[in-house]
């Protein structure tokens, strides 16, 4: 396989396949326009480009191309534009609609994929007490260091064909869906002989209780209480699921799946593979279930062997505070790492009109030879938890207050204050919707060491979309920065100065020979004045900028 160019630091577009025009075909058409051509050397297509069901792509059924949003022809057109791909591989889990989990539901203990997922009771055997509900509750000493992303234990009870409910490990989303029975369903399926009107009214009661989000065992059946056992068994036997089930990295079939996936992604043209949720993969009783050591690094090393085989570079994705030093550990082990610090630091520098925090971070990247992918906005939000240890808590609080005052939404971890993960906002709105600040922010990003990743909505100076948040309902806060644009809207935006200037900067970044991971870099800071210089061989380029009046020149 062709090896990734280790010095390829060209700018990378970041979008969903339907972010512009509704399909990848439309995005490629946009990228083919003379005004845009040459601005991007890579494209991070978010995983709804695959066959997925939830979380706008991060619950993968399989890695076939989603025929409603993209085609192999679209991908070939990207290659013809000289654009390679960054694609996602979700290591920790697969959708309940995957062939492996569906086989488990169908065949139970006889399934080929019985050990593809993590049987909770087998995992915790000898480490706790069995509950009446049929799952082991681990002793406190075994789980005191574990991090669970939702209340309670991360379990989905799975109905096997023999009628048993078997617990399986489920770190992320789950939903149990009960069939809404008609009167005829109840007449045919319940062992009791029901008259038609009784079946009609019992059906109405059941559907009402389901509408109230109750589980069958908690139904209020009133005069139909005598049918409880039959109704419960009927509903439980016919339940369906949505969710993301943790895979068992000790299973040979999982490693067969891993290799097939990387081979598939490389075949699409992926040169970078982003590893999503990798830190949740290794699990052992009594150990951390997030970023445990050495299990996490052993997992990554085995995956890297597969990546090397197919010529791709791995980009492990993890959010952790600066003070924990995880970014450094990832880099020291030879991986690219996300620069989740730059988005917040750049806003901080612009607000304070002081570039010292940017210089401090740029110097560290350079001195430690950390190979980063950096960004301003992205499909999630503006990271803040990551800044702990770099900025003071008071500075972070001030930054949060500023972004919220400009329409941003704060999402706390488990509702706990001082555990901020991110602020959901467009980067343009986070900057006070000031086009001069946005242009300067982009220029500084492109002159930071690393490979710049460009969120499509930032390119168009998109504003916070609160209407999209309302439409999405509970949990829809991230839609504030995910506005889909028509192809016509995107083409019209090419006439805006802020879009033109960003594209000019991007084309310069992709073509000037001084840029690269192997270039010499120097940053000088004197209060609000900063100079950022790349030099390689006889080529030099410098950004001379002032954070006070947002002026800059490139020399």
C-alpha positions in Angstrom: 0.0 0.0 0.0 1.1 3.6 -0.6 2.4 5.1 2.6 1.1 8.4 4.0 3.3 11.4 3.2 4.6 12.2 6.7 5.1 15.8 5.8 1.7 16.4 4.3 0.4 19.3 6.4 -2.1 20.6 3.8 -5.3 22.0 5.0 -8.2 19.6 5.5 -11.9 20.3 5.1 -14.2 18.8 7.8 -17.9 18.2 7.0 -20.7 15.7 7.0 -21.5 14.3 3.6 -24.7 16.2 3.5 -23.4 19.5 5.0 -23.4 21.3 1.6 -26.1 20.5 -0.9 -27.4 17.4 0.8 -24.9 14.9 -0.6 -21.2 14.3 -1.0 -21.7 14.8 -4.8 -22.7 18.4 -4.1 -19.7 19.0 -1.9 -17.4 17.7 -4.6 -19.0 20.0 -7.0 -18.4 22.9 -4.7 -14.7 21.8 -4.2 -14.3 21.7 -8.0 -15.2 25.4 -8.5 -12.3 27.6 -9.5 -12.7 29.7 -6.4 -12.3 26.7 -4.1 -10.0 24.4 -6.0 -6.6 24.0 -4.4 -7.8 25.2 -1.0 -7.9 21.7 0.5 -5.5 18.8 0.3 -7.6 16.5 2.6 -11.2 16.0 3.5 -12.4 14.6 6.9 -15.8 13.2 6.0 -17.8 12.5 9.2 -19.0 8.9 9.5 -22.6 9.3 8.4 -20.9 8.7 5.0 -21.1 5.0 6.1 -24.1 2.8 6.9 -25.0 4.2 10.3 -28.1 4.7 12.4 -27.5 7.0 15.4 -25.4 10.0 16.7 -25.2 11.3 13.1 -22.8 8.6 12.1 -21.0 7.5 15.2 -23.0 4.3 15.5 -21.8 2.2 12.6 -23.8 -0.7 11.2 -21.0 -1.4 8.7 -18.5 0.6 6.7 -20.2 0.4 3.4 -20.8 3.7 1.7 -24.2 5.3 2.6 -25.9 5.2 -0.8 -28.3 8.0 0.2 -25.5 10.4 0.8 -22.5 9.3 -1.2 -21.0 7.0 -3.8 -17.7 5.5 -4.8 -17.8 7.8 -7.8 -17.9 10.9 -5.5 -14.8 9.6 -3.7 -13.0 9.0 -7.0 -13.8 12.6 -8.0 -12.2 13.8 -4.8 -9.0 11.8 -5.7 -9.0 13.5 -9.1 -8.9 16.9 -7.3 -5.8 15.8 -5.4 -7.8 15.4 -2.1 -7.1 12.5 0.2 -9.4 11.4 3.1 -9.5 11.3 6.8 -12.1 8.8 7.9 -13.4 7.5 11.3 -13.0 4.1 12.8 -15.1 3.6 15.9 -13.0 1.1 17.9 -15.1 0.6 21.0 -18.5 -0.2 19.7 -20.8 -1.3 16.9 -24.5 -0.6 16.3 -27.1 -3.1 17.5 -28.1 -3.3 13.8 -24.6 -4.6 12.9 -24.7 -8.1 11.4 -22.8 -9.4 14.5 -25.3 -8.2 17.0 -28.3 -9.2 14.9 -26.8 -12.7 14.7 -26.5 -12.7 18.5 -30.1 -11.7 18.9 -31.2 -14.4 16.5 -29.1 -17.3 17.7 -28.2 -16.5 21.3 -25.7 -18.9 22.8 -25.3 -20.6 19.4 -24.3 -17.3 17.7 -20.9 -17.2 16.0 -20.6 -13.7 17.5 -21.5 -14.6 21.1 -18.1 -13.4 22.3 -17.8 -10.5 19.8 -19.6 -8.3 22.4 -19.0 -8.3 26.2 -21.2 -10.5 28.2 -21.5 -8.5 31.5 -21.9 -11.5 33.8 -19.1 -13.4 32.3 -16.8 -10.4 32.5 -17.6 -9.8 36.2 -17.9 -13.5 37.3 -16.5 -13.8 40.9 -16.4 -10.0 41.3 -19.8 -9.2 42.8 -23.3 -10.4 43.6 -26.1 -11.4 41.2 -29.1 -9.2 41.4 -32.8 -10.1 41.0 -32.7 -8.4 37.6 -30.2 -11.0 36.4 -27.0 -9.1 36.2 -23.9 -9.0 38.5 -23.4 -5.8 40.6 -19.6 -5.6 40.9 -18.2 -5.0 44.4 -17.3 -1.3 44.9 -13.5 -2.1 44.9 -13.7 -3.2 41.3 -15.5 -0.2 39.9 -14.3 2.7 42.1 -11.8 3.7 39.3 -14.3 3.3 36.5 -15.9 6.2 34.5 -19.5 5.6 33.4 -20.9 8.1 30.9 -24.5 7.7 32.1 -26.3 7.0 35.4 -26.2 3.4 36.6 -24.2 0.5 35.2 -23.5 0.4 31.5 -25.7 -2.6 30.7 -28.2 -3.5 28.0 -30.4 -6.5 28.8 -30.5 -8.6 25.6 -33.4 -11.1 25.1 -32.0 -14.4 23.8 -34.2 -16.8 21.7 -34.7 -19.1 24.7 -36.4 -16.2 26.6 -33.5 -15.3 28.9 -32.4 -11.7 29.4 -28.6 -11.6 29.2 -26.7 -8.4 30.1 -24.1 -6.9 27.7 -21.8 -4.0 28.1 -23.2 -0.8 26.7 -21.1 2.3 27.4 -22.9 4.8 25.1 -26.4 5.2 23.8 -29.2 2.6 24.2 -32.9 2.6 23.6 -35.3 -0.3 24.0 -38.2 -0.2 21.6 -41.5 -2.0 22.3 -43.9 -2.9 19.6 -47.2 -1.1 19.8 -49.7 -4.0 19.6 -53.0 -3.8 17.7 -56.1 -5.6 19.0 -55.5 -8.4 16.5 -51.9 -8.8 17.7 -53.1 -9.4 21.2 -55.8 -11.7 20.1 -53.3 -13.8 18.1 -50.3 -13.7 20.4 -51.6 -13.8 24.0 -52.3 -17.2 25.4 -55.6 -16.0 26.9 -58.6 -16.0 24.7 -59.5 -12.3 24.3 -62.7 -10.9 22.9 -62.3 -8.2 20.3 -63.4 -5.2 22.4 -61.3 -6.4 25.3 -58.3 -6.6 23.0 -59.0 -3.1 21.6 -59.1 -1.5 25.1 -56.1 -3.5 26.4 -54.2 -2.3 23.3 -55.1 1.3 24.1 -53.9 0.9 27.7 -50.6 -0.6 26.6 -50.0 2.1 24.0 -50.8 4.8 26.5 -48.3 3.3 29.0 -45.7 3.1 26.2 -46.3 6.7 25.3 -45.6 7.6 29.0 -42.2 5.9 28.5 -42.9 3.1 31.0 -41.3 -0.3 30.9 -43.8 -3.2 30.7 -43.1 -4.3 34.3 -44.2 -0.8 35.5 -47.5 -0.6 33.5 -50.7 0.4 35.2 -53.1 -2.1 33.7 -56.1 -1.4 35.9 -58.9 -3.9 35.2 -56.6 -5.8 32.9 -54.1 -6.7 35.6 -54.8 -10.4 35.1 -53.1 -10.2 31.7 -49.8 -8.6 33.1 -47.6 -11.7 32.7 -48.8 -12.4 29.2 -48.5 -8.8 28.1 -45.1 -8.4 29.6 -43.8 -11.6 28.0 -45.2 -10.6 24.6 -43.7 -7.1 24.7 -40.3 -8.3 25.9 -40.1 -11.1 23.4 -40.7 -8.7 20.6 -38.6 -5.8 21.7 -36.1 -4.1 19.5 -33.1 -2.0 20.2 -31.1 1.1 19.2 -27.7 1.6 20.6 -23.9 1.1 20.5 -22.6 -2.1 22.0 -19.1 -2.4 23.3 -17.0 -5.0 21.4 -14.7 -7.5 23.1 -11.1 -6.7 22.0 -10.1 -10.2 23.3 -12.2 -11.9 20.6 -10.3 -12.9 17.4 -13.4 -12.1 15.4 -13.2 -8.5 16.6 -9.6 -8.3 15.3 -10.8 -9.7 12.0 -13.4 -6.9 12.0 -10.7 -4.3 12.8 -8.4 -5.4 9.9 -11.3 -5.5 7.5 -12.4 -2.0 8.5 -8.9 -0.5 8.1 -8.5 -2.2 4.8 -11.9 -0.8 3.6 -11.1 2.7 4.8 -7.7 2.6 3.0 -9.5 1.4 -0.1 -11.7 4.5 0.0 -8.5 6.7 0.0 -8.1 7.3 3.7 -4.6 8.5 4.6 -5.6 9.4 8.2 -7.9 7.2 10.3 -9.3 8.9 13.3 -9.8 6.4 16.2 -13.0 7.3 17.9 -13.7 6.1 21.5 -10.5 4.0 21.5 -9.8 4.8 25.2 -12.9 2.8 26.3 -11.9 -0.4 24.5 -9.6 -2.2 27.1 -11.5 -3.3 30.2 -10.4 -5.4 33.2 -12.0 -5.8 36.6 -10.5 -3.4 39.0 -8.9 -1.3 36.3 -10.0 2.0 34.7 -12.4 1.4 31.8 -11.1 4.7 30.2 -7.5 5.1 29.1 -6.2 2.3 31.3 -2.5 1.6 31.3 -1.0 -0.4 29.7 -4.1 -1.8 28.0 -4.9 1.3 26.0 -1.4 1.6 24.5 -1.2 -2.2 23.8 -4.5 -1.9 21.9 -3.2 1.1 19.9 0.0 -0.7 19.1 -1.9 -3.7 17.7 -4.1 -1.4 15.6 -1.1 0.5 14.4 0.4 -2.8 13.0 -2.8 -3.1 10.9 -2.6 0.6 9.9 1.0 0.3 8.8 0.0 -2.7 6.7 -2.5 -0.6 4.8 -0.6 2.6 4.6 -2.6 4.8 6.9 -1.7 7.1 9.8 -3.7 6.8 13.0 -5.1 9.8 14.8 -6.4 8.8 18.3 -9.1 11.1 19.5 -9.3 11.8 23.2 -10.4 14.8 25.3 -8.4 15.2 28.5 -7.1 18.2 30.4 -3.7 19.7 29.5 -2.6 19.0 33.1 -3.0 15.3 32.6 -0.5 15.3 29.8 -2.3 12.7 27.7 -1.7 14.6 24.5 2.1 14.3 25.3 1.8 10.6 25.9 0.0 10.0 22.6 2.7 12.0 20.8 5.5 10.3 22.6 4.2 7.0 21.4 4.5 8.1 17.8 0.9 9.1 17.0 -0.6 12.2 15.6 -2.6 14.0 18.2 -5.5 16.5 18.1 -4.7 20.1 19.1 -7.8 20.6 21.3 -6.1 23.5 23.0 -5.8 25.9 20.1 -9.5 26.8 19.8 -9.9 28.1 23.3 -6.4 29.6 23.5 -6.9 31.6 20.3 -10.2 33.1 21.6 -8.5 33.9 24.9 -5.6 35.6 23.1 -7.9 37.7 21.0 -10.0 38.7 24.0 -7.0 39.6 26.1 -5.1 41.1 23.1 -2.1 39.1 24.2 -0.4 36.4 22.3 1.7 34.9 25.1 -0.5 31.8 25.6 -0.3 31.1 21.8 3.5 31.4 21.9 3.8 29.1 24.9 1.8 26.4 23.2 3.4 26.8 19.8 6.9 26.6 21.4 5.9 23.4 23.2 4.6 21.8 20.0 7.8 22.7 18.2 10.3 21.8 20.9 8.6 18.4 21.6 8.0 17.7 17.9 4.3 17.0 18.5 2.5 16.3 15.2 -0.9 17.8 15.5 -4.2 18.2 13.6 -5.5 21.6 14.8 -8.8 23.3 14.3 -11.1 26.2 15.2 -14.6 24.8 15.1 -15.7 21.2 14.6 -18.8 19.0 14.7 -18.8 18.9 18.5 -18.0 22.2 20.2 -15.2 24.4 21.5 -13.2 22.4 24.0 -12.8 23.8 27.5 -12.1 20.9 29.8 -8.9 20.5 27.8 -7.6 23.9 28.9 -7.4 23.0 32.6 -3.8 23.1 33.7 -2.9 25.5 30.9 -5.2 28.3 31.9 -6.4 29.0 35.4 -10.0 28.0 36.4 -10.9 31.7 36.6 -9.6 32.3 33.1 -11.6 29.3 31.8 -14.7 30.6 33.7 -14.3 34.0 32.0 -13.9 32.4 28.6 -17.1 30.4 29.2 -19.0 33.5 30.3 -17.9 35.3 27.1 -18.9 32.5 24.8 -22.3 32.0 26.5 -23.0 35.8 26.4 -22.5 35.4 22.6 -25.1 32.7 22.4 -23.1 29.6 23.1 -24.5 26.6 25.0 -22.7 24.9 27.9 -22.9 21.2 28.4 -21.6 20.0 31.7 -20.4 16.5 32.3 -23.1 14.6 34.3 -24.5 18.0 35.3 -21.5 18.8 37.4 -20.2 22.3 37.3 -16.4 22.8 36.9 -16.5 19.7 34.7 -16.9 21.6 31.4 -16.4 19.5 28.3 -17.2 22.1 25.6 -19.2 25.2 24.7 -21.4 24.6 21.7 -21.2 27.5 19.3 -20.0 28.4 15.9 -16.5 29.8 16.0 -17.7 33.0 14.2 -20.3 33.6 16.9 -17.8 32.8 19.6 -15.7 35.6 18.2 -18.6 38.0 18.5 -19.4 37.7 14.8 -16.6 40.0 13.9 -15.3 39.2 10.4 -11.9 40.8 11.0 -11.4 38.6 14.1 -12.5 35.5 12.1 -10.1 36.2 9.4 -7.2 36.8 11.8 -8.1 33.6 13.7 -7.9 31.6 10.5 -4.6 33.2 9.6 -3.1 32.3 13.0 -4.5 28.8 12.8 -2.8 28.3 9.4 0.5 29.5 10.7 0.4 27.2 13.8 2.5 24.0 13.6 0.3 21.1 12.5 -2.2 20.1 9.9 -5.1 22.6 9.8 -8.6 21.2 9.9 -11.4 23.5 8.6 -15.0 23.1 9.8 -17.1 23.9 6.7 -19.4 26.3 8.6 -16.5 28.4 9.8 -15.4 28.9 6.2 -18.8 30.6 5.6 -18.6 32.5 8.9 -21.7 30.6 10.1 -23.7 32.0 13.0 -25.2 30.1 16.0 -28.3 28.2 14.8 -30.6 28.2 17.8 -33.6 27.2 15.7 -31.8 24.0 14.8 -31.3 23.3 18.5 -35.0 23.8 19.2 -36.0 21.5 16.3 -33.6 18.8 17.6 -35.1 18.8 21.1 -33.5 17.3 24.1 -29.8 16.6 23.5 -29.8 18.7 20.4 -27.3 21.3 21.6 -24.7 20.4 19.1 -27.0 21.3 16.2 -26.1 25.0 16.9 -23.0 24.5 14.7 -24.2 21.9 12.2 -26.4 24.0 9.8 -26.8 22.3 6.5 -26.3 24.6 3.5 -27.8 24.4 0.1 -25.3 24.3 -2.8 -26.7 27.6 -4.0 -26.1 29.2 -0.6 -22.5 28.0 -0.5 -21.9 29.2 -4.0 -23.4 32.6 -3.2 -21.2 32.8 -0.1 -18.1 32.8 -2.4 -18.9 36.4 -3.1 -18.4 37.4 0.6 -15.1 38.9 1.6 -14.6 36.8 4.6 -15.0 33.6 2.5 -12.7 34.9 -0.2 -10.0 35.9 2.2 -10.1 32.5 4.0 -9.8 30.7 0.7 -6.9 32.8 -0.3 -5.2 32.0 3.0 -5.9 28.3 2.5 -4.5 28.2 -1.0 -1.4 29.9 0.2 -1.1 27.4 3.1 -1.3 24.5 0.7 1.1 25.8 -1.9 3.9 27.7 -0.2 7.0 25.5 0.1 8.0 26.8 3.5 5.1 25.0 5.3 5.4 21.4 6.5 5.9 19.2 9.5 9.6 19.2 8.7 9.9 23.0 8.5 11.6 25.2 11.1 9.2 27.3 13.0 9.6 30.3 15.2 7.1 32.6 17.0 7.9 36.0 18.5 5.4 37.7 20.8 5.5 41.2 22.2 2.1 41.8 23.9 -0.5 42.0 21.1 2.1 41.8 18.3 3.0 38.3 17.1 5.2 37.0 14.3 5.0 33.4 13.2 7.6 32.2 10.7 8.0 28.9 8.8 11.3 28.2 7.0 12.4 25.2 4.9 15.5 25.2 2.8 15.6 28.6 1.2 11.9 29.4 1.6 10.5 31.5 4.3 7.0 32.9 5.1 5.9 35.0 8.1 2.6 36.1 9.6 3.0 39.5 11.3 -0.2 40.2 13.2 -1.6 42.5 15.9 -4.2 41.1 18.2 -5.3 44.6 19.3 -6.6 45.9 16.0 -6.8 42.5 14.1 -4.5 43.6 11.4 -2.0 41.3 9.8 0.3 41.0 6.8 2.1 38.0 5.3 5.7 38.5 4.2 
